[in-house]
Amino acid sequence: METPGLRHAFFVSDRTGITAEMLGHSLLAQFEGVQFKETTLPFVDSVERANEAVRQINEVARDGLRPLVFSTLVDTEVSAVIAKSNGLYLDCFQVFISPMEQELGVSHSHEIGRSHRVRNTNEYHSRIEAVNFCLAHDDGVSTKELHEADVILVGVSRSGKTPTCLYLGLQYGIRAANYPLIPEDFQDMKLPARLNKYRRKLFGLTIQAPRLAHIRNERRPNSRYAQLDNCQYEIDRAEMLMREEGIPFLDATNRSIEELAATIVHQGQLHRQSF
């Protein structure tokens, strides 16, 4: 049984649905008091598939609570079918396309999938290489070729370094490595020797102790590694070390991966690829 007052939100696209999701999530996040059940309907690229999407949308329309339908459909015929559903139809593209056509004096292409097409092969391969670099230099596994890194994330274990590095590589084409700060580093309060020559590339992540203890306990239940007092000790020492070494750092506790990555790019003045 669904929660009373639950609102449905659909992201409808003729391709992957990523753009519709991004736009829709940004808008839904402004309504904290409303609970949404989200459904993505990708590859709606024909009238037949549009009719099936309408069936799914209408199925959950009830008691005067219309589903929200975020669309990035390009084909006007397909879009017209979705617009007749029992949902609140929000055409994310048309809001911007019409004013742009008037301003630029040209019509848009009406071509499906242009936003996620590989427009520049070199840039695309740079992004793939950046992801491979992140994987090869995860968690201090390898310090080879660190001179090629755009940024090196440091912090205690399980503070969010790996997913942030992968997002930097996949989304921005940035070569990001990460290196854990471990208890041995806190005994003499010095950076690992391997990182000394790369100080200008270092950026730190920290996290609040209760959150870290929860994450670590899922990985190693009831271990000393996951105990709250040990987590607090490691965090305190890591933050002290980063301050003494002049390493900028962010608290990852309540920040999304997207926000962490964007902040690192901005504060570190890193060069990002355009995809």
PASEDO-414299 format. One record per residue (C-alpha): x, y, z. Coordinates in nm, 2 decimals, decimal comma, always signed. Example, Ala and Ser with C-alpha at 12.3 -4.5 7.8 and 13.67 -1.06 7.14 Angstrom:
<recs>
px:+1,23&py:-0,45&pz:+0,78
px:+1,37&py:-0,11&pz:+0,71
</recs>
This chain:
<recs>
px:+0,00&py:+0,00&pz:+0,00
px:+0,13&py:+0,34&pz:-0,10
px:+0,19&py:+0,62&pz:+0,15
px:-0,10&py:+0,87&pz:+0,16
px:+0,00&py:+1,18&pz:-0,03
px:+0,28&py:+1,01&pz:-0,22
px:+0,33&py:+1,18&pz:-0,55
px:+0,46&py:+1,00&pz:-0,86
px:+0,72&py:+1,16&pz:-1,09
px:+0,81&py:+1,02&pz:-1,43
px:+1,12&py:+1,11&pz:-1,63
px:+1,03&py:+1,04&pz:-2,00
px:+1,30&py:+1,04&pz:-2,27
px:+1,36&py:+0,92&pz:-2,62
px:+1,72&py:+0,82&pz:-2,51
px:+1,87&py:+0,74&pz:-2,18
px:+1,67&py:+0,96&pz:-1,95
px:+1,97&py:+1,11&pz:-1,79
px:+1,89&py:+1,47&pz:-1,88
px:+1,53&py:+1,44&pz:-1,77
px:+1,64&py:+1,29&pz:-1,44
px:+1,89&py:+1,57&pz:-1,38
px:+1,64&py:+1,84&pz:-1,45
px:+1,36&py:+1,67&pz:-1,27
px:+1,57&py:+1,59&pz:-0,96
px:+1,68&py:+1,95&pz:-0,93
px:+1,32&py:+2,07&pz:-0,93
px:+1,19&py:+1,80&pz:-0,70
px:+1,46&py:+1,87&pz:-0,45
px:+1,30&py:+2,21&pz:-0,39
px:+0,99&py:+2,04&pz:-0,23
px:+1,13&py:+1,88&pz:+0,09
px:+0,79&py:+1,82&pz:+0,25
px:+0,67&py:+1,60&pz:-0,04
px:+0,75&py:+1,23&pz:-0,09
px:+0,80&py:+1,13&pz:-0,45
px:+0,81&py:+0,79&pz:-0,61
px:+1,03&py:+0,83&pz:-0,92
px:+1,01&py:+0,63&pz:-1,24
px:+1,23&py:+0,67&pz:-1,55
px:+1,09&py:+0,57&pz:-1,89
px:+1,38&py:+0,57&pz:-2,14
px:+1,38&py:+0,51&pz:-2,52
px:+1,03&py:+0,64&pz:-2,57
px:+1,10&py:+0,70&pz:-2,94
px:+0,77&py:+0,59&pz:-3,11
px:+0,40&py:+0,65&pz:-3,08
px:+0,36&py:+0,29&pz:-2,97
px:+0,61&py:+0,33&pz:-2,68
px:+0,45&py:+0,66&pz:-2,60
px:+0,11&py:+0,50&pz:-2,56
px:+0,27&py:+0,24&pz:-2,33
px:+0,42&py:+0,52&pz:-2,12
px:+0,08&py:+0,69&pz:-2,10
px:-0,07&py:+0,37&pz:-1,97
px:+0,19&py:+0,36&pz:-1,69
px:+0,14&py:+0,73&pz:-1,61
px:-0,24&py:+0,70&pz:-1,60
px:-0,23&py:+0,39&pz:-1,39
px:-0,10&py:+0,58&pz:-1,09
px:-0,31&py:+0,90&pz:-1,14
px:-0,57&py:+0,89&pz:-0,87
px:-0,77&py:+1,10&pz:-0,62
px:-0,69&py:+1,42&pz:-0,81
px:-0,31&py:+1,37&pz:-0,75
px:-0,16&py:+1,40&pz:-1,10
px:+0,18&py:+1,24&pz:-1,16
px:+0,45&py:+1,49&pz:-1,26
px:+0,59&py:+1,41&pz:-1,60
px:+0,93&py:+1,55&pz:-1,69
px:+0,99&py:+1,51&pz:-2,06
px:+1,30&py:+1,56&pz:-2,29
px:+1,13&py:+1,42&pz:-2,60
px:+1,23&py:+1,58&pz:-2,93
px:+0,98&py:+1,42&pz:-3,16
px:+0,66&py:+1,64&pz:-3,15
px:+0,43&py:+1,35&pz:-3,24
px:+0,56&py:+1,14&pz:-2,96
px:+0,56&py:+1,44&pz:-2,72
px:+0,19&py:+1,51&pz:-2,81
px:+0,09&py:+1,16&pz:-2,70
px:+0,26&py:+1,20&pz:-2,36
px:+0,11&py:+1,54&pz:-2,32
px:-0,24&py:+1,39&pz:-2,33
px:-0,17&py:+1,17&pz:-2,02
px:-0,34&py:+1,23&pz:-1,69
px:-0,02&py:+1,38&pz:-1,55
px:+0,12&py:+1,73&pz:-1,52
px:+0,33&py:+1,74&pz:-1,84
px:+0,65&py:+1,94&pz:-1,81
px:+0,84&py:+1,97&pz:-2,14
px:+1,19&py:+2,05&pz:-2,02
px:+1,33&py:+2,12&pz:-2,37
px:+1,05&py:+2,33&pz:-2,51
px:+1,08&py:+2,58&pz:-2,22
px:+1,42&py:+2,67&pz:-2,35
px:+1,41&py:+2,58&pz:-2,72
px:+1,14&py:+2,83&pz:-2,84
px:+1,31&py:+3,14&pz:-2,69
px:+1,65&py:+3,02&pz:-2,82
px:+1,50&py:+2,97&pz:-3,17
px:+1,37&py:+3,32&pz:-3,16
px:+1,70&py:+3,46&pz:-3,04
px:+1,92&py:+3,27&pz:-3,27
px:+1,70&py:+3,30&pz:-3,57
px:+1,72&py:+2,93&pz:-3,66
px:+1,52&py:+2,62&pz:-3,58
px:+1,65&py:+2,34&pz:-3,37
px:+1,75&py:+2,00&pz:-3,53
px:+1,46&py:+1,78&pz:-3,40
px:+1,72&py:+1,51&pz:-3,39
px:+1,71&py:+1,25&pz:-3,11
px:+2,00&py:+1,18&pz:-2,89
px:+2,22&py:+1,48&pz:-2,97
px:+2,29&py:+1,57&pz:-2,60
px:+2,46&py:+1,23&pz:-2,53
px:+2,63&py:+1,17&pz:-2,86
px:+3,01&py:+1,14&pz:-2,88
px:+3,07&py:+1,48&pz:-3,04
px:+3,45&py:+1,48&pz:-3,00
px:+3,63&py:+1,14&pz:-3,01
px:+3,94&py:+1,28&pz:-2,85
px:+3,75&py:+1,42&pz:-2,56
px:+3,55&py:+1,10&pz:-2,52
px:+3,87&py:+0,89&pz:-2,50
px:+4,01&py:+1,14&pz:-2,25
px:+3,72&py:+1,07&pz:-2,03
px:+3,76&py:+0,69&pz:-2,05
px:+4,13&py:+0,73&pz:-1,98
px:+4,05&py:+0,94&pz:-1,68
px:+3,83&py:+0,67&pz:-1,54
px:+4,09&py:+0,41&pz:-1,60
px:+4,35&py:+0,63&pz:-1,42
px:+4,11&py:+0,66&pz:-1,12
px:+4,07&py:+0,28&pz:-1,10
px:+4,45&py:+0,22&pz:-1,13
px:+4,53&py:+0,47&pz:-0,86
px:+4,25&py:+0,39&pz:-0,61
px:+4,32&py:+0,37&pz:-0,24
px:+4,70&py:+0,41&pz:-0,28
px:+4,73&py:+0,08&pz:-0,47
px:+4,97&py:+0,24&pz:-0,71
px:+5,17&py:+0,56&pz:-0,68
px:+5,31&py:+0,52&pz:-1,03
px:+5,23&py:+0,81&pz:-1,27
px:+5,10&py:+1,03&pz:-0,99
px:+5,27&py:+1,31&pz:-1,17
px:+4,99&py:+1,27&pz:-1,43
px:+4,71&py:+1,32&pz:-1,17
px:+4,51&py:+1,64&pz:-1,18
px:+4,42&py:+1,60&pz:-0,82
px:+4,49&py:+1,35&pz:-0,54
px:+4,23&py:+1,30&pz:-0,27
px:+4,34&py:+1,22&pz:+0,08
px:+4,14&py:+1,13&pz:+0,39
px:+4,06&py:+0,84&pz:+0,63
px:+3,94&py:+0,51&pz:+0,50
px:+3,57&py:+0,52&pz:+0,38
px:+3,54&py:+0,90&pz:+0,37
px:+3,41&py:+0,90&pz:+0,01
px:+3,74&py:+0,93&pz:-0,19
px:+3,68&py:+0,65&pz:-0,44
px:+3,33&py:+0,75&pz:-0,56
px:+3,43&py:+1,11&pz:-0,58
px:+3,74&py:+1,02&pz:-0,79
px:+3,53&py:+0,81&pz:-1,03
px:+3,28&py:+1,09&pz:-1,07
px:+3,55&py:+1,34&pz:-1,14
px:+3,68&py:+1,11&pz:-1,41
px:+3,35&py:+1,01&pz:-1,57
px:+3,18&py:+1,35&pz:-1,55
px:+3,47&py:+1,59&pz:-1,60
px:+3,75&py:+1,38&pz:-1,76
px:+3,98&py:+1,47&pz:-1,46
px:+4,25&py:+1,23&pz:-1,36
px:+4,19&py:+1,18&pz:-0,99
px:+4,39&py:+0,95&pz:-0,76
px:+4,33&py:+0,89&pz:-0,39
px:+4,54&py:+0,79&pz:-0,10
px:+4,42&py:+0,69&pz:+0,25
px:+4,55&py:+0,85&pz:+0,57
px:+4,60&py:+0,56&pz:+0,81
px:+4,69&py:+0,54&pz:+1,19
px:+5,06&py:+0,50&pz:+1,11
px:+5,05&py:+0,85&pz:+0,95
px:+4,92&py:+1,00&pz:+1,27
px:+5,20&py:+0,87&pz:+1,49
px:+5,45&py:+1,13&pz:+1,36
px:+5,18&py:+1,36&pz:+1,20
px:+5,35&py:+1,36&pz:+0,86
px:+5,22&py:+1,30&pz:+0,51
px:+5,31&py:+0,97&pz:+0,36
px:+5,65&py:+1,02&pz:+0,20
px:+5,52&py:+0,93&pz:-0,15
px:+5,29&py:+1,23&pz:-0,15
px:+5,55&py:+1,49&pz:-0,05
px:+5,63&py:+1,59&pz:-0,41
px:+5,26&py:+1,63&pz:-0,50
px:+5,15&py:+1,86&pz:-0,22
px:+5,00&py:+2,11&pz:-0,47
px:+4,77&py:+1,84&pz:-0,61
px:+4,63&py:+1,73&pz:-0,27
px:+4,27&py:+1,78&pz:-0,16
px:+4,12&py:+1,63&pz:+0,15
px:+3,79&py:+1,47&pz:+0,24
px:+3,67&py:+1,44&pz:+0,60
px:+3,35&py:+1,30&pz:+0,75
px:+3,16&py:+1,30&pz:+1,08
px:+3,24&py:+1,02&pz:+1,31
px:+2,89&py:+0,86&pz:+1,36
px:+2,85&py:+0,84&pz:+0,98
px:+3,19&py:+0,69&pz:+0,93
px:+3,13&py:+0,44&pz:+1,21
px:+2,81&py:+0,33&pz:+1,03
px:+2,98&py:+0,29&pz:+0,70
px:+3,27&py:+0,10&pz:+0,84
px:+3,05&py:-0,13&pz:+1,05
px:+2,87&py:-0,24&pz:+0,73
px:+3,21&py:-0,34&pz:+0,59
px:+3,36&py:-0,48&pz:+0,90
px:+3,09&py:-0,54&pz:+1,17
px:+3,20&py:-0,51&pz:+1,53
px:+3,56&py:-0,44&pz:+1,45
px:+3,79&py:-0,19&pz:+1,62
px:+3,82&py:-0,03&pz:+1,28
px:+3,44&py:+0,06&pz:+1,29
px:+3,42&py:+0,17&pz:+1,66
px:+3,30&py:+0,52&pz:+1,71
px:+3,59&py:+0,63&pz:+1,93
px:+3,85&py:+0,50&pz:+1,68
px:+3,66&py:+0,68&pz:+1,40
px:+3,67&py:+1,00&pz:+1,59
px:+4,04&py:+0,97&pz:+1,67
px:+4,13&py:+0,91&pz:+1,30
px:+3,91&py:+1,20&pz:+1,19
px:+4,06&py:+1,44&pz:+1,44
px:+4,41&py:+1,34&pz:+1,36
px:+4,35&py:+1,35&pz:+0,98
px:+4,20&py:+1,70&pz:+1,00
px:+4,49&py:+1,82&pz:+1,22
px:+4,74&py:+1,68&pz:+0,97
px:+4,57&py:+1,84&pz:+0,67
px:+4,55&py:+2,18&pz:+0,85
px:+4,92&py:+2,16&pz:+0,94
px:+5,01&py:+2,07&pz:+0,59
px:+4,79&py:+2,34&pz:+0,43
px:+4,57&py:+2,09&pz:+0,25
px:+4,22&py:+2,22&pz:+0,17
px:+3,95&py:+1,97&pz:+0,27
px:+3,57&py:+1,93&pz:+0,26
px:+3,33&py:+1,75&pz:+0,50
px:+3,16&py:+1,48&pz:+0,29
px:+2,90&py:+1,38&pz:+0,55
px:+2,60&py:+1,57&pz:+0,40
px:+2,73&py:+1,65&pz:+0,06
px:+2,65&py:+1,45&pz:-0,26
px:+2,92&py:+1,32&pz:-0,48
px:+2,81&py:+1,57&pz:-0,74
px:+2,86&py:+1,86&pz:-0,50
px:+3,19&py:+1,73&pz:-0,37
px:+3,33&py:+1,69&pz:-0,73
px:+3,20&py:+2,03&pz:-0,84
px:+3,35&py:+2,20&pz:-0,53
px:+3,69&py:+2,03&pz:-0,58
px:+3,69&py:+2,14&pz:-0,95
px:+3,61&py:+2,50&pz:-0,86
px:+3,84&py:+2,54&pz:-0,56
px:+4,12&py:+2,35&pz:-0,72
px:+4,08&py:+2,54&pz:-1,04
px:+4,10&py:+2,21&pz:-1,23
px:+4,06&py:+2,20&pz:-1,61
px:+3,75&py:+2,00&pz:-1,70
px:+3,66&py:+1,85&pz:-2,03
px:+3,33&py:+1,94&pz:-2,20
px:+3,11&py:+1,64&pz:-2,30
</recs>
